[in-house]
């Protein structure tokens, strides 16, 4: 089974990696940002949706939302992948994606996102790590910092047996 939880700062490449992992393994992507924005943003509804989606045998879970969801997601996670990308790269990606056609990120949100990125390592990362350890201390973690490390990680995954079939997570 493949149940991978992707963590990282805004702009770190979580969604792009989720798509690549899904293509390689056949596991569906659960995009927490898209689910949150597609709803009325009620926590109970969000949690119910995530509980149902994460009950599947295989998934790639794209997003942090640690305080609201780790009790649901971490116990079923086979592997945590932290994208530890440079802050300036994350900021650049956040800026450029607001100008792509069809992108859900808007220029009006950019200042808030850039403040989030700048304070991520100081504020959000410690909270996420505390909750990760609380709900899944035994779950293996892979930290990827460069494009080469990401490419090598994707290459180590074995393809699924069929659509949404099982896939093998690489050795830790």
MIGUTOR-691895 format. One record per residue: chain; x negated, y, z negated of N, C-alpha, C in turn; residue in three letters; residue number from 1. Coordinates in pm, 1 decimal. Layout:
! residues N
 chain    neast   nnorth      nup   caeast  canorth     caup    ceast   cnorth      cup res   n
     A        X        Y        Z        X        Y        Z        X        Y        Z ALA NUM
...
This chain:
! residues 172
 chain    neast   nnorth      nup   caeast  canorth     caup    ceast   cnorth      cup res   n
     A    -82.1   -118.6      0.0      0.0      0.0      0.0    -86.4    124.7      0.0 UNK   1
     A    -33.5    229.7     58.2   -102.7    357.3     61.7    -15.0    461.5     -5.2 UNK   2
     A    -60.2    509.5   -118.1      7.5    620.0   -186.7   -102.2    716.7   -228.7 UNK   3
     A   -120.5    819.7   -145.5   -230.3    914.3   -164.4   -172.7   1050.6   -201.2 UNK   4
     A   -226.4   1108.7   -305.9   -187.8   1241.3   -352.6   -297.4   1339.4   -314.6 UNK   5
     A   -262.9   1440.5   -233.9   -359.1   1541.1   -189.5   -345.3   1666.1   -275.0 UNK   6
     A   -457.3   1710.1   -330.6   -460.9   1829.0   -414.2   -562.6   1926.9   -359.2 UNK   7
     A   -542.5   2053.8   -389.9   -639.2   2154.6   -349.0   -575.4   2291.0   -343.4 UNK   8
     A   -658.9   2388.6   -327.2   -617.3   2527.7   -319.3   -536.2   2551.7   -192.2 UNK   9
     A   -454.7   2654.7   -192.6   -388.0   2697.9    -70.1   -495.2   2723.6     35.6 UNK  10
     A   -472.5   2676.0    156.7   -568.6   2695.5    263.9   -682.5   2595.1    267.6 UNK  11
     A   -681.4   2497.4    178.1   -790.8   2399.7    173.3   -780.5   2293.5    282.1 UNK  12
     A   -662.9   2279.1    343.0   -645.6   2180.5    449.7   -563.1   2059.5    410.1 UNK  13
     A   -485.2   2070.5    302.4   -405.2   1957.0    256.2   -307.9   1907.5    362.7 UNK  14
     A   -235.4   1999.1    424.3   -133.7   1960.3    522.0   -197.2   1900.1    646.3 UNK  15
     A   -306.1   1957.5    691.7   -376.5   1902.6    807.5   -428.0   1762.4    777.2 UNK  16
     A   -487.7   1744.7    659.6   -536.6   1611.6    621.7   -420.7   1514.4    605.5 UNK  17
     A   -310.0   1559.7    549.6   -193.3   1471.9    533.5   -148.0   1417.2    668.3 UNK  18
     A   -142.6   1502.9    767.0   -102.6   1458.6    901.7   -201.0   1356.5    957.5 UNK  19
     A   -329.6   1382.5    940.7   -431.6   1289.3    990.9   -422.0   1154.4    920.6 UNK  20
     A   -402.5   1157.5    789.4   -390.6   1032.5    714.2   -265.1    956.1    754.4 UNK  21
     A   -157.5   1028.5    778.7    -33.8    964.7    821.8    -51.4    897.4    957.4 UNK  22
     A   -116.7    966.5   1050.2   -143.9    907.7   1181.8   -227.4    781.1   1169.0 UNK  23
     A   -323.6    782.9   1079.8   -415.7    669.5   1063.9   -348.9    551.6    993.3 UNK  24
     A   -267.3    580.9    891.4   -212.4    473.3    807.8    -68.2    436.4    839.1 UNK  25
     A      4.8    528.4    900.0    147.3    505.9    922.7    233.4    545.4    803.6 UNK  26
     A    171.7    589.0    695.4    247.8    630.6    576.8    310.1    766.9    602.5 UNK  27
     A    434.5    787.4    559.7    498.8    917.3    581.7    439.0   1026.0    492.9 UNK  28
     A    444.0   1149.3    542.8    397.6   1264.6    466.5    514.3   1320.4    385.9 UNK  29
     A    488.6   1347.5    260.4    583.9   1417.8    175.6    524.3   1555.9    151.9 UNK  30
     A    577.5   1655.8    220.7    526.1   1792.5    217.2    603.3   1871.3    111.8 UNK  31
     A    544.2   1887.2     -6.7    613.7   1950.9   -116.8    650.0   2095.8    -88.3 UNK  32
     A    562.4   2169.8    -21.3    594.6   2308.7     13.1    719.9   2315.9    100.3 UNK  33
     A    728.1   2230.7    201.2    843.5   2231.5    291.6    971.5   2193.9    217.2 UNK  34
     A    962.9   2098.3    127.3   1080.4   2058.2     49.7   1124.3   2172.2    -41.7 UNK  35
     A   1029.2   2234.2   -109.3   1061.1   2344.5   -200.4   1125.1   2461.0   -124.6 UNK  36
     A   1066.7   2497.7    -11.9   1119.7   2611.2     65.4   1251.0   2577.5    133.9 UNK  37
     A   1274.2   2451.6    161.7   1396.6   2410.6    229.9   1515.8   2396.7    137.3 UNK  38
     A   1496.1   2414.1     10.8   1603.4   2399.3    -88.3   1632.7   2533.4   -152.9 UNK  39
     A   1725.0   2531.8   -245.0   1757.4   2654.1   -319.2   1659.0   2676.2   -432.6 UNK  40
     A   1555.4   2598.1   -435.2   1448.3   2608.8   -533.5   1497.0   2583.4   -675.3 UNK  41
     A   1584.3   2487.3   -688.9   1625.6   2442.9   -821.1   1538.5   2324.6   -859.5 UNK  42
     A   1476.9   2333.5   -974.3   1380.8   2232.0  -1016.4   1443.0   2093.2  -1023.0 UNK  43
     A   1563.8   2080.3  -1075.5   1627.1   1948.0  -1088.8   1647.3   1883.9   -951.7 UNK  44
     A   1693.0   1959.6   -853.8   1713.7   1909.1   -718.7   1579.8   1871.0   -654.7 UNK  45
     A   1480.4   1955.8   -672.5   1345.7   1930.3   -621.1   1290.9   1800.4   -677.8 UNK  46
     A   1301.7   1782.8   -808.7   1251.4   1661.9   -874.1   1326.5   1537.5   -826.8 UNK  47
     A   1457.1   1547.1   -811.9   1535.8   1432.2   -766.2   1493.5   1391.5   -624.6 UNK  48
     A   1473.6   1489.6   -539.7   1428.8   1462.1   -403.0   1292.2   1394.5   -405.0 UNK  49
     A   1200.2   1449.1   -484.6   1065.4   1391.3   -490.7   1066.2   1251.7   -550.8 UNK  50
     A   1148.3   1229.9   -652.4   1156.1   1096.3   -712.9   1198.7    993.5   -608.2 UNK  51
     A   1297.6   1026.8   -528.2   1344.0    933.8   -425.1   1236.5    910.1   -319.5 UNK  52
     A   1171.9   1014.8   -273.5   1069.4   1001.1   -170.3    946.8    924.7   -220.6 UNK  53
     A    907.8    948.1   -344.6    789.8    881.7   -399.2    818.9    739.6   -449.6 UNK  54
     A    943.8    696.0   -440.2    977.0    557.2   -473.5    943.0    463.0   -357.9 UNK  55
     A    912.3    518.5   -241.2    875.5    438.2   -125.5    744.2    363.7   -150.6 UNK  56
     A    720.7    260.6    -71.5    598.4    181.9    -86.7    473.3    255.4    -40.6 UNK  57
     A    487.8    344.7     56.5    371.7    414.6    111.4    407.9    560.3    134.4 UNK  58
     A    310.2    648.6    107.0    328.6    791.5    131.4    196.6    864.9    117.9 UNK  59
     A    197.2    983.4    179.1     89.9   1080.3    162.1    159.3   1202.1    101.3 UNK  60
     A    129.6   1234.7    -22.1    195.8   1343.9    -92.9    108.9   1468.1    -85.4 UNK  61
     A    161.4   1570.1    -14.7     86.7   1691.4     15.8    133.5   1805.4    -72.9 UNK  62
     A     57.0   1836.4   -176.9     89.6   1952.1   -259.1     58.7   1932.1   -405.2 UNK  63
     A     38.7   2042.9   -474.6      3.3   2039.4   -615.7    127.4   2023.4   -704.0 UNK  64
     A    200.7   2129.9   -730.7    322.9   2127.4   -812.2    305.1   2037.6   -934.5 UNK  65
     A    189.9   2046.6   -997.4    152.4   1953.4  -1103.4    247.5   1955.1  -1222.3 UNK  66
     A    276.7   2071.1  -1275.6    357.7   2079.1  -1397.6    498.1   2024.1  -1377.5 UNK  67
     A    549.9   2034.4  -1257.8    687.6   1993.7  -1231.0    697.9   1849.5  -1180.7 UNK  68
     A    587.5   1793.8  -1125.5    601.9   1665.4  -1055.6    503.8   1554.7  -1093.6 UNK  69
     A    397.0   1584.9  -1164.5    296.8   1480.7  -1188.0    351.8   1362.5  -1267.2 UNK  70
     A    448.1   1384.1  -1354.0    506.2   1271.2  -1426.9    576.5   1175.0  -1331.7 UNK  71
     A    622.9   1223.5  -1217.5    688.0   1139.5  -1116.5    587.4   1077.1  -1020.8 UNK  72
     A    489.6   1156.0   -979.1    399.5   1113.4   -871.7    277.3   1036.5   -919.1 UNK  73
     A    213.0   1082.7  -1025.1     85.7   1021.5  -1066.1     97.2    872.5  -1100.7 UNK  74
     A    200.8    827.4  -1170.0    206.6    684.4  -1202.0    213.5    593.6  -1078.9 UNK  75
     A    258.5    646.5   -965.0    269.7    565.7   -843.1    155.2    591.2   -745.0 UNK  76
     A     62.9    679.0   -779.3    -46.0    716.4   -689.4   -158.6    613.8   -694.1 UNK  77
     A   -203.7    571.6   -574.9   -317.6    480.0   -563.8   -450.7    554.8   -562.2 UNK  78
     A   -447.4    677.3   -507.4   -569.9    753.7   -490.9   -536.9    903.0   -488.9 UNK  79
     A   -614.8    981.2   -561.5   -605.5   1127.1   -557.2   -720.0   1177.9   -470.6 UNK  80
     A   -686.8   1265.2   -376.0   -788.3   1329.1   -293.9   -783.8   1478.8   -323.6 UNK  81
     A   -893.4   1527.5   -382.2   -909.1   1671.1   -409.8   -986.1   1732.2   -293.8 UNK  82
     A   -929.4   1833.8   -231.8  -1002.3   1909.5   -130.6  -1065.8   2028.8   -200.5 UNK  83
     A  -1195.2   2021.5   -219.5  -1273.1   2125.7   -287.7  -1342.4   2212.3   -183.2 UNK  84
     A  -1265.1   2298.2   -121.2  -1316.1   2381.1    -12.8  -1355.3   2519.3    -65.5 UNK  85
     A  -1448.4   2587.0      1.6  -1490.0   2720.5    -42.2  -1373.6   2820.1    -40.5 UNK  86
     A  -1373.6   2907.2   -136.6  -1267.1   3006.7   -153.5  -1251.7   3094.8    -28.9 UNK  87
     A  -1362.0   3136.7     30.7  -1353.2   3221.9    149.8  -1291.0   3148.2    268.4 UNK  88
     A  -1320.0   3020.4    283.5  -1258.0   2940.4    388.8  -1107.6   2931.8    365.6 UNK  89
     A  -1067.4   2905.3    242.0   -924.4   2897.4    208.9   -855.2   3030.0    239.6 UNK  90
     A   -918.5   3140.8    203.5   -860.5   3272.5    228.1   -847.2   3297.6    378.9 UNK  91
     A   -951.9   3265.2    454.0   -948.0   3283.8    599.1   -835.0   3202.5    661.0 UNK  92
     A   -821.2   3078.6    620.4   -714.7   2993.8    674.3   -577.0   3048.0    637.0 UNK  93
     A   -562.1   3097.0    515.6   -434.1   3153.6    472.6   -397.9   3275.3    556.9 UNK  94
     A   -497.8   3356.0    588.5   -473.6   3475.5    670.1   -433.9   3435.3    812.1 UNK  95
     A   -512.4   3348.6    874.1   -487.9   3315.2   1014.9   -359.3   3236.1   1035.1 UNK  96
     A   -320.0   3154.4    940.2   -199.8   3074.1    961.3    -72.9   3158.3    959.2 UNK  97
     A    -76.7   3274.7    897.4     42.8   3359.1    896.3     76.7   3412.7   1034.3 UNK  98
     A    -17.9   3406.2   1126.6      4.8   3459.3   1260.8     34.0   3350.4   1364.3 UNK  99
     A     39.0   3224.2   1320.7     70.7   3114.8   1413.1    221.3   3104.3   1434.0 UNK 100
     A    261.0   3077.7   1556.5    403.7   3061.1   1587.7    460.9   2942.2   1511.3 UNK 101
     A    579.7   2959.3   1456.9    647.8   2851.3   1387.4    597.9   2824.6   1247.2 UNK 102
     A    506.0   2902.8   1199.6    447.8   2883.0   1066.7    543.2   2934.3    959.3 UNK 103
     A    557.9   2857.4    851.2    648.3   2899.5    744.1    586.5   3006.4    653.9 UNK 104
     A    456.5   3024.2    660.8    388.8   3125.6    580.2    404.5   3260.8    648.7 UNK 105
     A    438.0   3362.1    571.0    468.6   3494.5    625.1    364.2   3598.0    582.2 UNK 106
     A    335.6   3696.7    670.3    240.5   3802.6    635.0    278.2   3876.2    505.9 UNK 107
     A    405.9   3890.2    476.4    448.7   3959.3    355.1    407.8   3888.9    227.6 UNK 108
     A    379.7   3758.7    236.8    338.2   3679.8    120.1    186.6   3674.6    104.3 UNK 109
     A    115.0   3731.6    199.5    -29.3   3712.7    207.2   -103.9   3762.4     83.9 UNK 110
     A    -70.6   3877.9     32.0   -141.8   3930.2    -84.7   -125.1   3836.3   -204.2 UNK 111
     A     -5.2   3785.9   -223.8     20.0   3691.1   -333.6    -62.5   3564.4   -314.7 UNK 112
     A    -66.6   3514.5   -192.0   -142.5   3392.2   -163.0   -291.5   3414.6   -184.4 UNK 113
     A   -341.8   3529.6   -140.0   -484.3   3557.7   -157.6   -521.0   3571.3   -305.7 UNK 114
     A   -434.5   3631.0   -385.1   -457.8   3637.8   -529.9   -458.0   3497.8   -590.0 UNK 115
     A   -366.2   3413.0   -544.4   -360.7   3274.1   -591.1   -491.8   3203.0   -558.4 UNK 116
     A   -539.1   3217.5   -434.1   -663.0   3152.7   -391.0   -779.9   3202.2   -475.4 UNK 117
     A   -787.4   3332.1   -495.7   -901.4   3387.6   -568.8   -905.7   3338.4   -713.4 UNK 118
     A   -790.5   3317.9   -774.3   -787.6   3273.5   -913.6   -769.9   3123.4   -931.9 UNK 119
     A   -765.2   3048.5   -821.8   -733.5   2905.1   -829.5   -828.5   2828.1   -921.0 UNK 120
     A   -959.0   2843.9   -900.7  -1055.9   2765.9   -979.4  -1053.4   2802.5  -1127.3 UNK 121
     A  -1019.6   2923.6  -1157.4  -1016.9   2969.4  -1295.7   -883.5   2935.8  -1365.1 UNK 122
     A   -771.5   2944.6  -1292.2   -640.3   2927.8  -1354.1   -573.0   2795.2  -1321.7 UNK 123
     A   -557.6   2765.7  -1193.8   -477.5   2650.5  -1153.9   -550.6   2517.2  -1162.7 UNK 124
     A   -675.0   2513.9  -1117.5   -748.3   2387.4  -1119.3   -754.5   2325.5  -1258.8 UNK 125
     A   -785.9   2401.8  -1364.1   -790.2   2339.8  -1497.5   -654.9   2282.8  -1540.8 UNK 126
     A   -546.0   2352.0  -1507.1   -411.6   2301.0  -1542.3   -379.9   2173.3  -1465.2 UNK 127
     A   -412.2   2174.6  -1337.2   -386.6   2056.4  -1254.7   -467.7   1937.9  -1307.1 UNK 128
     A   -594.5   1960.5  -1337.7   -680.3   1852.7  -1388.3   -629.2   1797.8  -1521.4 UNK 129
     A   -585.5   1884.9  -1610.4   -531.9   1840.2  -1739.4   -411.2   1750.2  -1718.3 UNK 130
     A   -320.8   1790.4  -1631.8   -201.2   1709.6  -1605.4   -234.8   1582.0  -1529.0 UNK 131
     A   -332.2   1590.0  -1437.7   -374.4   1468.3  -1366.1   -425.7   1364.5  -1464.4 UNK 132
     A   -505.2   1408.1  -1558.2   -558.4   1316.4  -1659.5   -448.9   1267.1  -1753.1 UNK 133
     A   -353.5   1351.4  -1784.5   -243.4   1310.7  -1872.2   -158.6   1200.3  -1808.8 UNK 134
     A   -129.3   1213.5  -1679.5    -37.9   1119.3  -1614.5   -106.0   1012.7  -1529.4 UNK 135
     A   -236.0   1026.4  -1504.3   -301.4    928.1  -1418.2   -451.2    922.5  -1437.2 UNK 136
     A   -494.6    915.2  -1562.0   -639.1    916.5  -1590.3   -712.5    801.6  -1520.8 UNK 137
     A   -646.0    689.1  -1502.4   -711.2    573.5  -1441.6   -706.0    575.5  -1288.7 UNK 138
     A   -633.5    668.5  -1231.3   -622.0    675.6  -1086.0   -751.8    728.8  -1026.4 UNK 139
     A   -808.7    656.9   -930.4   -934.3    701.5   -868.6   -917.9    836.7   -798.8 UNK 140
     A  -1026.1    912.8   -798.1  -1027.8   1045.8   -736.3  -1144.1   1052.8   -638.2 UNK 141
     A  -1114.3   1105.0   -519.6  -1216.4   1133.7   -419.7  -1217.3   1284.4   -401.7 UNK 142
     A  -1335.2   1344.8   -407.1  -1347.9   1489.4   -386.8  -1418.6   1512.0   -253.7 UNK 143
     A  -1353.3   1589.4   -168.4  -1405.4   1616.4    -35.0  -1431.4   1765.6    -22.1 UNK 144
     A  -1554.4   1799.5     17.1  -1594.0   1940.6     21.5  -1617.0   1994.2    162.5 UNK 145
     A  -1652.0   1908.6    256.1  -1689.6   1953.9    389.9  -1606.4   1883.2    496.8 UNK 146
     A  -1608.7   1939.8    617.3  -1540.5   1875.3    729.4  -1596.8   1736.1    754.5 UNK 147
     A  -1729.3   1720.4    740.3  -1791.9   1589.6    762.6  -1743.7   1487.8    659.3 UNK 148
     A  -1732.6   1528.7    533.8  -1682.5   1437.2    430.6  -1537.3   1398.4    458.0 UNK 149
     A  -1457.3   1493.9    502.3  -1317.0   1465.4    533.0  -1307.9   1367.8    649.3 UNK 150
     A  -1384.1   1392.3    754.8  -1383.2   1303.1    871.2  -1427.4   1162.2    833.4 UNK 151
     A  -1530.7   1151.5    752.6  -1578.8   1020.0    710.0  -1473.8    947.8    626.3 UNK 152
     A  -1404.4   1021.8    539.9  -1299.4    961.1    457.6  -1186.6    907.9    545.9 UNK 153
     A  -1140.7    987.6    640.1  -1032.8    944.1    729.4  -1076.4    820.1    806.3 UNK 154
     A  -1200.5    818.5    850.5  -1251.4    704.8    928.0  -1253.4    575.7    845.9 UNK 155
     A  -1272.6    586.2    714.0  -1279.6    464.8    631.1  -1144.5    399.3    610.2 UNK 156
     A  -1035.9    473.0    633.8   -903.3    414.6    616.6   -875.4    314.5    727.6 UNK 157
     A   -812.2    207.2    690.9   -772.5    108.6    789.9   -630.6    139.6    834.2 UNK 158
     A   -603.2    119.8    961.2   -471.0    148.5   1015.7   -366.3     57.5    955.4 UNK 159
     A   -245.0    105.7    952.8   -132.5     29.8    898.9    -94.4    -83.1    993.5 UNK 160
     A    -18.0   -179.6    941.6     29.1   -292.0   1020.3    142.0   -252.3   1115.2 UNK 161
     A    207.0   -140.9   1089.4    318.4    -94.1   1171.4    366.4     38.3   1115.9 UNK 162
     A    473.5     89.1   1171.0    524.2    217.3   1121.6    555.5    210.9    973.6 UNK 163
     A    497.6    302.1    900.4    516.0    310.0    754.8    480.8    178.8    685.7 UNK 164
     A    394.0    101.3    748.4    351.8    -24.9    688.7    247.7     -3.1    582.2 UNK 165
     A    185.2   -109.0    540.9     83.0    -95.8    438.2    -50.0    -62.2    502.7 UNK 166
     A   -130.5      6.1    429.7   -265.0     41.0    475.7   -358.3     21.9    358.3 UNK 167
     A   -483.3      8.9    388.5   -580.3    -12.2    282.5   -651.4    117.7    250.8 UNK 168
     A   -649.3    154.6    126.1   -723.4    270.6     79.9   -868.6    228.7     68.3 UNK 169
     A   -962.4    312.9    111.2  -1102.5    273.6    106.9  -1150.3    251.4    -35.7 UNK 170
     A  -1255.4    171.5    -52.2  -1308.5    147.1   -185.5  -1350.1    277.6   -250.4 UNK 171
     A  -1338.2    283.7   -384.7  -1375.5    403.5   -457.6  -1516.6    395.2   -505.5 UNK 172
